[in-house]
Amino acid sequence: MINKKIKILHLIKSLGRGGAEKLIPETALVHDQTRFEFHCIYFYHQKNNIVDELEAAAIQVHLFPSSNLGLFFQVNKVRDFVKAHQIDIIHAHLPWAGIMARIVGDKLEIPIVYTEHNTWDRYNSISYWGNRMTFKRQDIAIAVSNEVALSMQLNSMVDPYQRGGRMKIKVIQNGVNTEVFRKMWDPPRRTSVGCRIRHGGQVPDVDSSLRGGKKADEAILQFDSALIGNSRQNPPFQMGEGGIYSNLKTTLGIPESAKIIGIVAVFRDQKRLWLWIDLALKILRKCPNTHFILVGDGEWRSRLEKQISDSGKSGHFHLVGVQKQVIPYLSILDIYLSTSEFEGLPIAMLEAMSCEVPVVATRAGGIGEVIQHGIQGFLSEIDEYEELVDHCVELINKETLHKSMCLAARERVVQHFSMNRMVEELEEVYESVIARESTRR
C-alpha cells in the first residue's frame, strides 16, 4: 500500500527575493518528496520574484492577485483551495499570511504552522495587533532564532484575546545548502543538490529514491541551474587562469590585488546601509585598495548612490543590483559586512559563510547566535557599529587571521546551520501536527 503524501501549502504575501521567500524552494528541494507535496499561494506579484525557483523545486505556485486592503477578501478563496486540493497543513510565513492562515484554519480545523522571521517590536501596529490577537490559534510557531522566540513568548504571555490556545513555540534556526553555496573555483561535485545535502556533505552516487525518483531529480538539477546559472556546465563568468575570482573582478573593474567587502541585502531601513557606506569610506581611508560590493536593490538605492557620489569614491563601490546568481559575488568577497539594526537570522550571511567569507557585523537578532566573536568574524553592539571599521582593517591586514576565519565560517555553517538539519526539524514538526490532528479527530 502506497502512503498518501502529506500536502503542505506555503502561504506568503509576496515572492520577492527576501530570506523568508528564498527558504521555501530551498527547503522543498531537501525535503523527501516521496512523502511531501508542496503548494504555494502568494498575493502580490513583484517584478523581481522567485516564482521560477519555486517551480524548479517542484512546488505548485498559485497567484491570488490582491491589494493590501483586499487581502482578507481572499480568505474564502484560500479556504476553497485548501478543500479542493486536500491540503494537510498550512505553513504561513510573516504576519499577514499568518493571520490569514489562522482564520482559514479556524473553519477547516486544519493544522497551522507559522514561521516568525523577526521580533515583534519591529512590526507596525496593525501587523503587531493582528498577529497578537490571532497568535494562539495555530499549532506551532517556529522562531528562526532564540531572540525571535523570546519576543513571541513575551508578547503572547498575557493574551486577553485568546485563552487556552493550542500553540507551541519551537526554535528552528535557518539553514543553508552548504553543497551549493561554496566558492565557485572549488572542484564541481557531480551529484544532485538533494543527494549531496542528505548525505551530510558527502558525495555519494545519485540515489533517486532519496528524492522521489527521476522527476524529483530533474527538478533538483533544474533548480541548481536556476540558482547558480548552470555554472557547472555553462558558467556565467568564464574560468580564466585565475578562475572565477580573477574574471569577475575584471568584469567589475576591480584590481586583482584589491580586497573586497560586500553584502547581499534588500535596501531597506533595517539594514542601515547609509551607515554601511559611511563605514566603508572610513575603511577606505585606512586601506585605500579596498572595494565594496552591494548586491540587491530597494527604496534606499538612490540615496546610497548620492552618498557614494558625494564622497568622490564612486570607483570603489559597485552596486550590482538584484542577482539570481549570488554565488559568484560571494565567491570574491573577503569580508561580509552587516550594519543591521535588527534581524531574524539572515540567510545571505549564512550563504556567505558557506562560501568561506568571514563576517563583521552588529550583534543584531540571530547574528550573535551564529558568529562567535574572534572565530568566524567580529561583532559589535548595535549602537557601537563604529568598531566594525577596525575589525575590517584587522582582517584585511592580517592574512593568517583572515584565512583561519574563512575556514571557521564555513565549518560553523556546515556543522550547525545546514539545510539538512533545518529540513529534518521541519519534517518532525509536520509529522507531529498531523499526528496531533488525527488524535483530535
C-alpha positions, 0 to 999 in steps of 0.5 A: 500500500502506497502512503498518501503524501502529506500536502503542505501549502506555503502561504506568503504575501509576496515572492520577492527575493527576501530570506523568508521567500528564498527558504521555501524552494530551498527547503522543498528541494531537501525535503523527501518528496516521496512523502511531501507535496508542496503548494504555494499561494502568494498575493502580490506579484513583484517584478523581481520574484522567485516564482521560477525557483519555486517551480524548479523545486517542484512546488505548485505556485498559485497567484491570488492577485490582491491589494493590501486592503483586499487581502482578507477578501481572499480568505474564502478563496484560500479556504476553497483551495485548501478543500479542493486540493486536500491540503494537510497543513498550512505553513504561513510565513510573516504576519499577514499570511499568518493571520490569514492562515489562522482564520482559514484554519479556524473553519477547516480545523486544519493544522497551522504552522507559522514561521516568525522571521523577526521580533515583534517590536519591529512590526507596525501596529496593525501587523503587531495587533493582528498577529497578537490577537490571532497568535494562539490559534495555530499549532506551532510557531517556529522562531528562526532564532532564540531572540525571535522566540523570546519576543513571541513568548513575551508578547503572547504571555498575557493574551486577553484575546485568546485563552487556552490556545493550542500553540507551541513555540519551537526554535528552528534556526535557518539553514543553508545548502552548504553543497551549493553555496561554496566558492565557485573555483572549488572542484564541481561535485557531480551529484544532485543538490538533494543527494549531496545535502542528505548525505551530510556533505558527502558525495555519494552516487545519485540515489533517486529514491532519496528524492522521489525518483527521476522527476524529483531529480530533474527538478533538483538539477533544474533548480541548481541551474536556476540558482547558480546559472548552470555554472557547472556546465555553462558558467556565467563568468568564464574560468580564466587562469585565475578562475572565477575570482580573477574574471569577475573582478575584471568584469567589475573593474576591480584590481586583482590585488584589491580586497573586497567587502560586500553584502547581499541585502534588500535596501531597506531601513533595517539594514542601515546601509547609509551607515554601511557606506559611511563605514566603508569610506572610513575603511577606505581611508585606512586601506585605500585598495579596498572595494565594496560590493552591494548586491540587491536593490530597494527604496534606499538605492538612490540615496546610497548612490548620492552618498557614494557620489558625494564622497568622490569614491564612486570607483570603489563601490559597485552596486550590482543590483538584484542577482539570481546568481549570488554565488559568484559575488560571494565567491570574491568577497573577503569580508561580509559586512552587516550594519543591521539594526535588527534581524531574524537570522539572515540567510545571505550571511549564512550563504556567505559563510558557506562560501568561506567569507568571514563576517563583521557585523552588529550583534543584531537578532540571530547574528550573535547566535551564529558568529562567535566573536574572534572565530568566524568574524567580529561583532559589535553592539548595535549602537557601537557599529563604529568598531566594525571599521577596525575589525575590517582593517584587522582582517584585511591586514592580517592574512593568517587571521583572515584565512583561519576565519574563512575556514571557521565560517564555513565549518560553523555553517556546515556543522550547525546551520545546514539545510539538512538539519533545518529540513529534518526539524521541519519534517518532525514538526509536520509529522507531529501536527498531523499526528496531533490532528488525527488524535483530535479527530 
